[in-house]
Amino acid sequence: MKVRFFIIVLLFTCFYSPIINPCSIVAFIGNVLCKVRLLTKELPRLEYRGYDSAGFACHDVVTNDIVVLKKPGKLDVLKELALKSPCDGYAAIGHTRWATHGGATEVNAHPHVSEDGKLVLVHNGVIENHYQIKQQLIKQGVQFRSETDTEVMTQLLAKCIEKAGDLKKGVLACVKQLKGACSCVALHKDFPDMLIVVRQRSPLCIGLAKDGMHVASDFLAFADKTDTVFFMPESSIAFVKAESINAFDYDGNALPIELKQVHLQPSAYEKLDHDHFMLKEIYEQRVAIERTVAYYNSLGDDLWDLLGLTKEQVENLKSMNLFGCGTSWHAARIGQFFFESIADLPTAVHLASEFRYMKFFAPKNSLFVAISQSGETADTLELIRYFKEQDAHVITLTNSPMSSMVRETDGHLLLKAGPEIAVASTKAFSTQLTGLYWLAHRIALQKGLIDELEMRQAEHDLCYAAQVLEKTIEQYKIDIISDAAYYAQFQRIMYLGRHVSYPFALEGALKLKEISYIFAQGYPAGELKHGSIALIDEHTPIVLFSHQDPIIYQKLISNAQEVKARKGHLVSFVFEGQDELIALSDKVYIIPRVAPLLEPLAMTGVMQFFAYQIALVLGRDIDKPRNLAKAVTVE
């Protein structure tokens, strides 16, 4: 095996965040029995990626057959079954599923088995042309057991290998027919000493350890076994044995095995003394923000090289375009105020899942910023590719240095949040705000709109807002815990804001609905009277996020009075000295004043803790809410 060894020392608390997508894949081939490890260590670390069902398969050392075990529900159900089973092997695959095609049933769970029983496969992604391929296979007499696109790939791969009479030719013939995301790992009965690995539009990596080769969707799965990793390139296949990797592109050309060293502190994937990863990550935000600011400060003029820009290009910028999905889109909408107010740049914000189907008018001298915690979100990636086709300059703001977005854009600016395990984003969101606020100031500095002193003040303001974020959680911790049962009884809650606090209201509503399952809606406070005011009564609490600007604050006072006039229960996040709003409110959380536009960052901790405690009272699975996955690679 020809190896080019590149050593990249990445301190995970600064650089790495798991590349996370729906469904998780783990696999192993080596010199030790692996069932217990895959089921009790590696799969649990990735279960937050999807938990509708779980499965395991191995080349059994006793029978020499491939044994498959799978169950609907969370991993614990499978573990109980599998650990009682005598089957075990030196080559195995495991999977947890986020259901796309077909319900969360045993027959739809991975691994899937080919009709001849020789091939067993786990898959991450969505095969867009599965219907057409399935119809062709049905005509050939193949009988399908499940509703999934994954079984289509399984049956096709088995047929291609059989027809080609050669493993490599068969795998290549199969993958060239597939459209969409079809990363997978497979076992084949005729090749018991080998894992078949395919990477297409969904990440897979291979760890080289003393006990053998570990394969996973995310390095996090096997981080305690090795720090030497081969990140499979896009559109590649690999044949992995206990002591070797042979990788090829889709044309069959051999690929160099470029190894990277990645270090992760064990605490990154442990809850330590916290009940949930989400709670741990809420409390990690101050440090994450300070670490992010310190890193950006250290870049100096190297920043522009990282972003693939010259100073002249920055000075000539005429507009900004920010885009993302979910929480990242909310961060982008808040970021719009940063770039327009600080850098004097007209800024458009695009929801990636919608903008792809709209007409694009390419602006000149514009910078496009893709925002994503994982760097793998499918809709955002597709929009990156679309903008690149239009010759736009695209950079990524992400928490994951090894992600597809980092590789496919012209430059990148990394967040320093560290791994975020809980499905509901907390510290990734706050560091996204940090990155956007800092970048707006840095561009303003390069354009001559602010001076060095103002730049340093902006960094100080970010760190102070981070301290406020943490301080207010501690200040209101007992109050929120005692109030949570009251708010948990409601069926719906409305979140209101104006100006920069409106997109923050969207994020607040999202945080509550995704972990508590209470219907929550973020709404612009000024639009309340245009229809939604009909929803307000004593059974609908209204959460209002204030603003420090005197004019906007007075408008919010009017909205609060409208709520109270209709017997609404008002929960207000206010700033010190806003006595009129405090008097109108049924419940208040008072936040120390921060620099203008950093109000959302200062309120973030209490907002998240409020949602967390309500979900806790309701007994929800906070780190792994129903129907969700950490990031979505399906469109």
N, C-alpha and C positions, 0 to 999 in steps of 0.2 A: 504494500500500500504506500503510494507516494504521499508524503505528508509535508505540507508547508505549515510550520508552526508559528502562529502569531500570538504573542502574549499581550493580552489587554487586561490589565488589572482594574477591575471595576469594583469599587467599594459600594456594596449594594445599598447601604443607607443613603448614598449620594446619587447613584446612577441607575440602579436596576429596579424595574417594576415588571412583574410577570406579564408575558404576552398572553392575554386571556381572551378566550372566545367560547361560544357555546360548545358544549361537549368537551370532555377531557380524554386524552389517550395516554396510556402508559404501556410500556412493553419492556421485556428484558430477555437477553440471551447470554448465558454465561456458565459458570462452574459451580453455582449454588442453587438449591431449590428456592423458588422465588414467590410462591403463592402468598405466604404470610406477609412478606414485605410489600408486595404490590397492593394488597387489600388493606393493610393496616397503616401504611406510611405514605406510599406514593399517590394512590388514588384519593385518599382523604385530603391531601394538600391541594388537589385540583378540583374537588367536588363543587366548589362555589361556581364553577364554570357551567354547571348543569347537573340537575339531580332528579330528573324524572324517572330514571331507571339506571341500573348498573349491571355490568357483565364482566366475565373473566373466562379466559380459555388458555389451555396449556397443552403441550405435547407431554402426555402423562408418562412418567418414567416406568411405570409398571406395565401398562397395557400397550404402550407405543401408539395409542390413538390420541386424537385431539379431543379433549373433553371440554364442553361448553357449559357454563353456569351463568344464568342471568335472571334478574328479577325486576319488576317495576318498583318504583319507590326509591328511597334514598339508599346510600351505600350500606348502611348498617344492616339492611334486610339481606343483601347479598353476602355480606361478611358472615353473618350467622349461618347461612347455608353452606358457603364455601369452606369455612374453617372446620366444619363437621365432616366434609367430604375428604376421602383419602387421596384424591387426585392431587398431583403436584408435578412440577417439571422445571427443567432448566431453560425452557423457552416458553414465554407466556405473554398474553396481551390483556389489558384491562380497559374499561371504558365507563364513564358516566355520561348520561345523555340529557340534552335539552331538546325536547321533542319539536320537530318541524313537520316531517311527513309521517302521519300516523300518530295515534294516541300513545300515552305512556302505558303500554302493555308489555307483557313478557315477550310476545312474539315480535314486537317492534324493537325491543331492546337489542343492543349490540352485545357481543359479536353476532354477525350473521354468517350462516354456513351455506356453501354452494350446494347445488342439487346433488352432485356426486359425493359430497361429504369430505372432499379433500382440502378445501380452502375455507378458512375462517378469518373474518375481517372486521376491524373497527374503523370508524370513519368520523371525521370532523368536517362539517360544511354542508352545502346543498348542491346537488348535481342538477343543473338547470334543464338538461335534456334527458332526464331519467325516463320520462313518459315515452318518448320516441324509442329509446333503447329497449325499454321494457316490452313494447309492442313487438319489436323485432325478435326478442328472445322468446316471447310467447309463441310466435309463429314457428320457432325452432323446437317447440315442445317443452320449454322450461316452465315449470309450475312454481309460482311464487307463494310464499307463506305469509309475508308481511305486507304492510302498506308503505314501506320506506324506500327512499331513493338509495339507501345504503345497500339493500339487498340486490338492487339492480347492478350496482358496481361489483358486488361479490360474484354474482352469476356471470357477468360479462368477463371479469378477470379470469375466472376459472375456465371459461370457454376459450378465451384468447390463449392462455397458457397451453391448454390441451391441443388447440389447433396448430399453434406455432411449433410445438414439440421442443421449445426452448424457453427457459424461464425469462430471460432478459427480453427476448423478442416478444414474448407474450405480454409481459407487463407494459412494454412500450406501445404495442398495438392497442391495448386497452386504454391507456391514459390519453392517447391521442383522440379518442372518440368522446371523451368526457368534457363537458362544459360546466363551469362553475367551480365551487370550492370542493375539492375531493382529496384532501390529505387523509392518508390511511396507513395502518400497519396490518399485515396479514401473516398468518401461519399457513404453511402448506404441508400436507402429510408426506409428500414425496421429498421435501427438503427440511427435515427435522432440525437441522443445525443452522437454520437461517430465518431471519425476519425480513419480510418484504415491506419496504417503506416507500410511500409516495407523498410528495409535498406539492400541492397546488393550491395557492391562494388561502392557505391556512397553515400556521407555523408548526414545524416539528423540529426537534433537536435531539442529538444523540450524545450521551455522556460516556466517556471512556473511563471505566473504573477498574480496580483490581479484580473485582469479582465477575466482570463482563461488561456488556454494553447495555446501557439504559436508554430507552427512547421515550420521549414524552412531548406533549403539546407545549410544555413549559419547563424550563430548567429547574424551577422550584421543586418539582416532584422528586428529583434525585440529588438535590443540592448538598445533602449531607454525605453523599457517596463519592462525589468527584467534582472538581472545578474545571475539568477539561471537557470542552463541549464543541461539537460540530453542529452549527446551525445550517440546516439544509437550505440550499438556494431555492428560489421560486422555480417551479416546473422542473423538478428533479426527482429521480428515483434512487433508491439505495438498497443494496443487499448486505445485510448486517449479520456477521457471525460473532462468536464470542471474543475473537481477537482481531477482527478486521472489518473495515467498511469499504465497499466499492460503490461509488456514486456515479450517476450518469445524467446528462440532460436528456430532453425528450427526443433528440436526434441520435441518441446512443453514444455520444461522445463522453469519454471519461472526464470526471470533474476532480479537481484537486480537493483534498480533505483539509480544509483550512480550520485548524483548531484554535479555539479561543479559551482563555482562562477567565473564569467569572467567579467571584467570591461573594458569598451570601452569609450574613450572620444568622445563626440558628434562630435568634429571637424574631427574625423577619416572618417566620411562618409559625410562630407560637403566640398564643393569646396572653401568655405570662399570667399575671394575676387578674386579668379582666375577664368578665363573663362572656364577652363577644369580641370578635375582631373589630366590629364597627365601633364599639366603645373605645378600644385601644387606639384605633385610628383617629377618632375624634380628639383624643388627648395628645396625639402625635403632631397635631397641626402647627403649633407654635414652632417647634423645632424644625419641621419640614419647611415652613416659610422662611425662617432665618437661614437655614442651610441653602435654600434656593437663592436668596438674595446674596449671600456670601459667594456662592459659585458665580453668579452673574457679575458681581463686582470684580472677580478675579480675571475675567475674560479680557478686559481692555479692548483694544482694537481687533483682537482675534475674533471677536463676536462676528464681525462682518464676513470673515472667512467661513465661519461656521454656518452662516446664513446664505453663503454663496453670493454675497453682494459686495460691490465696491462702495467706498464712501460717496462717490459721485452719484451712484444709483440711489443711495439713501437720501442724499440731499435733493435729488430730483423727484422723489416720490410725490405723487399727486393724490393717491387714494389708497385705502386698505380694503381687503375683503377677508372676512373671518368666517369660517364654516366648521360645522361639527354636528353631532347628534346628541340628544338627551342632555345630560348635565353639561357636557362640553359646549353644546349650543347655548345653554343658559350663560355659561362663562363668556362665550363670544358676544352675547347681547350686552352683557355688562361691560365687556372690553370695548365695545363700540364707543361708549362714553369716554373711555380713557384716550383713545386715539383722536377723537374729534376735539376733546377739550384740552388735551395736553400737547399733542403733536400737530393740531390744526389740519388733520387729514380727514376728508369725507370718508366714512366707513360704512360698507355694506355688510350685513350679516346674513348668511345663507344656511338654511336647514338642509343638510346634505341629502337626506332622503327625498326631499321635494325638489330641490334646485336642479337635480340631474335631468328632470323632465321639462325644464323651462328653457326658453331661448336665452342664449348668452350673448351679451354685448361686451366684447373684450375692451376693458379700459387700458389706456396707455399709462406707463409709469406707475403701475399698481402692484402692490405686494399682496399675495394670497397666503393666508395662514390657516393651516389645517390643525384643528384642536382635537386631541384624543388622548384619554388616559392610557389605553393599551397600544395605540399605534396600529391597530388591526381592524378597526370598525369598517365593515364592508362598504356602507354607503359613502363614508368619508373617503375611503381609498378609491372608490370608483370616481368620485368627484375630483380627487387629485389627478387621476389619469386623464379625465376629461379636460381639466384646466391645462395640464401639460401639453395635450394635443393642440391647444390654442396658443401655445408658446408663452403661457403665463409663468411668472416666477413664483414657485410655491415652496413654502417652508412648513415645517411641522413643529408644533408645541406639544410634546408628549412626555410621558413618564417612563418610556421604554426605549432604551438606546438600540436594542436589537430588532426593532419592529420593522414591518414592511414600509411604513410611512417614512421612517428615517432613511431607508434605502432608496425609496422612489421619489423623494422630493429633492429640491435644489439645496436645501439646508435645513438645519434643525436647531431648536433650542430646548434643552432637556429640563424637565422638572426634577426636583430632588425630594419627591415625596417618599421614596422608598416603596416597597411592595404594599399594595392595597388589596387585602384579601376579601373583605366584606363586599357583597354585591353592590350595596348602596354606597356611592362615592362620597367621601368626606374630604380627606386631605388632598386627593387629586384635584378636586374642585377649588379648594383654597389656594393651592399652588398654581393652578391655571390662572386665577385672578392675579396672583403675584407676578407671574410671568408676563401677562398682558400689560399690567400697570407699569412694570419695570421697562418693558420693551417700548412702550409709548414714550416714556421719559428719555430712553436712550436714543430713539429716533429724533425726538425734539432737541436733544443735545447736539446731535450731528447736524441738524438743520439750523442750528444757531438760535433756537427759540427759547432755550434755557441755558444756564451756565453750569459749571461743575458743582458749584455750591448747591444749586437747586437739585441736581442729580443726586448728590449725597443726602440731601434732605428727603428726597423721595424714598431712598433706601431706608433711612431712619423711620419714615412714616409707615412703611410696610412692616418693619419689625415691631413698631409700637402697636400697630393694629393687631399683629399676631399675639402680642402680650394681652391686649384687651380681649381678644377672642378667648384665650385661656382663662383669664381672670374672671370673666363674667360667667363662665360655666361653673366655676367654684362658688361664685357669689350666689347663684340661683339654683345650685344643685339640689338642695333640700326642698326648696319651693316647688321645683319642677317634678321631683319624685312624688311629693305629696299631692300635687294637682293632677298628675297623669291619669288617675282613675276617673276623675270627673270628665276629662276631655275624651277618654277612651269610649265613653258611652254614646257619643254622637255618631250619626250615620254619614254626615257630610260636614266639611269645614272649608271655608273659602279664605284664600290668601290674597291680600291686596297690597299694592305698592304703586309708587309713581316714579318716573324718571329712572334712576339707576336701581331703585328698590323694586320696580315692577318685574324685571327679569329675575331678581332675587326671590320675589314671591312665587314665580314659576318653579324655581328650584326648591323652595320650601314646601310647596304643595307636592312636588314629585317625591321628595324625601319622605313625607308622611304616607302618601298612598302606597309607595312601593314596599314599605316595611310593616305598615299597620293594616293595610287593605281598607282603610277608611277612604271614601271618595273625597278627594281634595282638589280644588281648582285654583290655580293662580290667575289673577285677573287684574287689569289696570284699574286703579281706583277711580279714575276719572270717567270710566265707562260704566261704572256701577249703575248709574241712573238710566242707562240705555238698555235696560232689559233685565240684567241679572239681579237687580234690586228686588225683583219679585221672589227670589229665593230666601230672602232674609226674614227670619223669625226667631223666636226664642230657642228653636231647635237647631240653629245653624250658627256655630261660633264663627266669628270673623277675626282672622289674624291680620293685623296691619303692621307693615314695616315702614317706619318713619324715615325722614330725610332731614339733613341739617340745614339745607337752604331755606331761608325764611319764607320765600314765596311758595315753594313746593310744600313746605310744612303747613302753611295756612290752608292750602288746598286739601291736604290730608285731614286737617281739622274738620273741614266741611264734610268730607266723606265719613269721618267718625260720627259726626252728628246725624248724618243720614242713617247710619247703622243703628244708633241708639234710639232714634225716633221710631224705628220699626221693631223694637224690643230685641235687637241683636245683642249677643254676648260678645264683647270686644276684648281681644287679646292684643296688646300693643307692644311692639319692640321700639322703644323710644330712646332719645339721647338726652343726656343731662341738661336740665333747664327747660325741658319741653312740658311745662306744668299743665298747660291747658289740655293737652292730649292725655296726660297722666290722669287728670281729673275725670275725663270722659270714659276712661277704660275700666273694664271689670278686672282685668289682670294686666300688669305691666312688668316688663323686663327693661331696666334702665341701663343703657350702654354709655360708657365714657366717650366723649367726643374724640373723633379722629380726623385725619386729613380729608378734605372733600373728595368724594368719589370712592373712599375706602369704607363707607358705611356697610356695604354687604359683607366685606371681609370681617369687620368687627362683630357683626351679628351672626356670623356663620356658626360658631360653636354652640351658642344657646339654641339657635334654630334646630340644629341637628340633634342636640341632646333632648330637646322637647319632643321631637318625633320618636327618638329612640325609647324614651320612657313610656310613651303611649303604647308603642308596639310591645314593650316588655310587659305591661299590664295585661295586654290582650293575649299574651302567650304566643306571639308570633315567632317564627324561625327567622330571627333578625338578620343573621349573616347570609342566609340562603332563602330569601322569600320565594313563595310559590310562583311558578311560571317564568321566573327570571333567570338570566345568566349575566355574568359580569359585563361582558361586551358582546355585541352581536355581529357575527361575520356573515349573516344571511341578509339578503336585501328584501 
